[in-house]
Amino acid sequence: MSFLKNNERGRDNGETIVESELIIEMFDKYINSKRVYRELISMKCTQYSVVDVIREVWKEVKGGNYDSCIR
């Protein structure tokens, strides 16, 4: 049904919005870094390579490594 636990269903204290904004901000910085741009160009930027970049950003943001997203 839902990936949320029963006690979390329907609850929104703003954390989800803040977390989403942070992810978008970090992803934007990461994807616009020259290193990632060169990697995407060299891979011809298939949909699978973009998914890999999204996964890498997600892991770093969830781990609290915000600075490592910007290289």
C-alpha positions in Angstrom: 0.0 0.0 0.0 2.3 2.7 1.2 6.0 2.7 1.9 5.4 4.8 5.0 4.9 3.3 8.4 1.5 3.5 9.9 2.4 6.2 12.3 3.9 8.3 9.5 1.0 8.1 7.1 -0.6 11.5 6.5 2.0 13.3 8.6 3.9 16.2 7.1 5.8 18.5 9.4 7.8 20.1 6.6 10.8 17.8 6.8 9.9 16.1 3.5 9.7 19.4 1.7 13.0 20.6 3.1 14.7 17.3 2.3 13.4 17.4 -1.2 14.6 20.9 -1.7 18.1 19.9 -0.4 18.2 17.0 -2.8 17.3 19.1 -5.7 19.9 21.8 -4.7 22.6 19.2 -4.3 21.7 17.4 -7.5 21.8 20.7 -9.4 25.3 21.5 -8.1 26.5 18.0 -8.7 25.1 17.6 -12.3 26.5 21.0 -13.2 30.0 20.2 -11.9 32.6 20.0 -14.7 33.6 16.4 -13.8 30.1 15.1 -14.0 29.4 17.0 -17.2 32.5 15.5 -18.8 31.5 12.1 -17.7 28.0 12.4 -19.1 29.3 13.7 -22.4 31.8 10.9 -22.7 29.1 8.3 -22.0 26.9 10.0 -24.6 24.4 10.5 -21.7 22.2 7.5 -22.0 19.2 7.3 -19.7 21.1 4.6 -17.7 24.1 6.9 -17.1 21.7 9.6 -15.8 20.1 7.1 -13.5 23.6 6.2 -12.2 24.3 9.9 -11.5 21.0 10.3 -9.6 21.8 7.2 -7.5 25.3 8.6 -6.6 23.8 11.9 -5.6 21.1 10.3 -3.5 23.7 8.1 -1.7 25.9 11.1 -0.9 23.0 13.3 0.2 21.5 10.6 2.4 24.9 10.1 3.9 25.2 13.7 4.8 28.2 14.2 2.4 26.9 17.5 0.9 30.3 18.9 0.1 31.3 15.7 -1.8 28.4 16.3 -4.2 30.2 19.4 -5.5 33.5 18.5 -7.2 
